[in-house]
């Protein structure tokens, strides 16, 4: 019997893995029906968030031109930093490069867009927890640094 192919289309559920195909695969397993899964959401995300993907994205933005808000202009100016670090960051997020945690939490390894400039103001106004909330919101990679500072 050929296995059943269960496909999760891209952008089905952006904030968490979509569980339907996993549940279906589990059900098929209980019935001794072979099944395999493909998550196109992960495939698209890995394609975009790679050196090649970001390079193409930045190239397309530059080719289209136009006037951009200040923060987008800042991001575009740091494009080489984003491209240089993206593959390592993805490996870290996949649990394959845990040694990168100290570099990431130090706030000098990754490029920072405009929202990070507000972190010190928030800390002054609302304390360390608010500053950490902003950092976590802007980049979940930096939560470890927040925990260490609070």
C-alpha positions as CSV (number, residue, x, y, z in Angstrom):
1,X,0.0,0.0,0.0
2,X,1.3,3.5,-0.9
3,X,1.6,5.8,2.0
4,X,-0.9,8.7,2.3
5,X,0.7,12.0,1.8
6,X,-0.5,14.6,4.3
7,X,0.3,18.2,3.3
8,X,0.1,21.3,5.4
9,X,-0.1,24.3,3.0
10,X,2.0,27.4,3.7
11,X,0.6,30.1,5.9
12,X,-2.1,27.9,7.4
13,X,-1.5,29.0,11.0
14,X,1.3,31.5,11.4
15,X,1.8,31.6,15.1
16,X,2.1,27.9,15.9
17,X,2.4,24.6,14.1
18,X,-0.8,23.4,12.6
19,X,-1.7,20.1,14.2
20,X,-4.2,18.6,11.8
21,X,-1.8,16.5,9.7
22,X,-0.1,15.2,12.9
23,X,-3.5,14.1,14.2
24,X,-4.4,12.5,11.0
25,X,-1.0,10.7,10.8
26,X,-1.6,9.4,14.3
27,X,-5.0,8.1,13.3
28,X,-3.7,6.4,10.2
29,X,-1.0,4.8,12.4
30,X,-3.6,3.2,14.6
31,X,-5.2,1.7,11.5
32,X,-1.9,0.5,10.2
33,X,-2.2,2.8,7.2
34,X,1.2,4.2,6.2
35,X,1.3,8.0,6.0
36,X,3.9,10.7,5.6
37,X,3.7,14.4,6.3
38,X,5.0,17.5,4.5
39,X,4.7,21.0,6.0
40,X,5.0,23.5,3.3
41,X,4.8,26.3,5.9
42,X,8.1,25.2,7.3
43,X,9.5,24.8,3.8
44,X,8.5,28.4,2.7
45,X,9.8,29.9,6.0
46,X,13.1,28.1,5.6
47,X,13.4,29.3,2.0
48,X,12.7,32.9,2.9
49,X,14.7,33.0,6.1
50,X,18.0,31.9,4.5
51,X,21.0,33.7,3.0
52,X,19.6,33.1,-0.5
53,X,16.0,34.0,0.5
54,X,16.9,37.2,2.2
55,X,19.3,38.1,-0.6
56,X,16.5,37.8,-3.1
57,X,14.0,39.6,-0.9
58,X,16.4,42.6,-0.4
59,X,17.2,42.6,-4.1
60,X,13.5,42.7,-5.0
61,X,12.9,45.6,-2.6
62,X,15.9,47.5,-4.0
63,X,14.8,46.9,-7.6
64,X,11.3,48.2,-6.9
65,X,12.8,51.3,-5.2
66,X,10.6,53.9,-3.6
67,X,10.6,55.9,-0.4
68,X,10.5,53.8,2.8
69,X,9.8,54.7,6.4
70,X,12.9,55.3,8.6
71,X,12.9,51.9,10.1
72,X,12.7,50.1,6.8
73,X,15.6,52.2,5.5
74,X,17.5,51.2,8.6
75,X,16.8,47.5,7.9
76,X,17.8,47.9,4.3
77,X,21.1,49.5,5.4
78,X,21.8,46.5,7.6
79,X,20.9,44.0,4.9
80,X,24.4,42.4,4.8
81,X,24.2,41.8,8.6
82,X,20.9,40.1,8.2
83,X,22.1,38.0,5.3
84,X,25.4,37.2,7.2
85,X,23.6,35.9,10.3
86,X,20.3,34.4,9.1
87,X,21.5,30.8,8.5
88,X,23.2,30.6,12.0
89,X,20.1,32.0,13.7
90,X,17.8,29.5,12.0
91,X,20.1,26.7,13.1
92,X,19.9,28.1,16.7
93,X,16.1,28.2,16.5
94,X,16.1,24.6,15.3
95,X,18.2,23.6,18.4
96,X,21.2,22.8,16.2
97,X,23.5,25.7,17.3
98,X,23.0,26.2,21.1
99,X,26.4,27.8,21.5
100,X,25.1,30.9,19.7
101,X,22.8,31.8,22.7
102,X,25.5,33.9,24.3
103,X,26.3,35.9,21.2
104,X,22.6,36.5,20.5
105,X,21.8,37.6,24.0
106,X,24.8,40.0,24.0
107,X,23.0,42.2,21.5
108,X,26.0,42.8,19.3
109,X,25.7,39.8,17.0
110,X,22.3,40.4,15.4
111,X,21.3,43.6,13.6
112,X,18.6,45.6,15.5
113,X,15.8,47.6,13.9
114,X,14.3,50.7,15.3
115,X,12.3,49.2,18.1
116,X,15.4,48.3,20.1
117,X,16.2,52.0,20.5
118,X,13.1,52.2,22.8
119,X,14.3,49.6,25.2
120,X,16.2,52.0,27.5
121,X,13.3,54.4,27.6
122,X,11.0,51.6,28.6
123,X,13.4,50.5,31.3
124,X,13.5,54.0,32.8
125,X,9.7,54.5,32.6
126,X,8.5,51.0,33.6
127,X,11.4,49.0,34.9
128,X,13.3,46.0,33.6
129,X,10.3,43.9,33.0
130,X,8.8,46.3,30.4
131,X,12.1,46.6,28.7
132,X,12.4,42.8,28.5
133,X,8.8,42.6,27.2
134,X,9.8,44.9,24.3
135,X,12.9,42.9,23.6
136,X,11.0,39.6,23.7
137,X,8.3,41.1,21.5
138,X,10.8,42.3,18.9
139,X,13.0,39.3,19.1
140,X,12.3,36.1,21.0
141,X,15.9,35.2,20.5
142,X,16.8,37.7,23.2
143,X,14.7,36.4,26.1
144,X,17.7,34.9,27.8
145,X,19.4,38.3,28.1
146,X,16.2,39.7,29.6
147,X,16.0,37.0,32.2
148,X,19.6,37.6,33.2
149,X,19.0,41.4,33.6
150,X,15.8,41.3,35.7
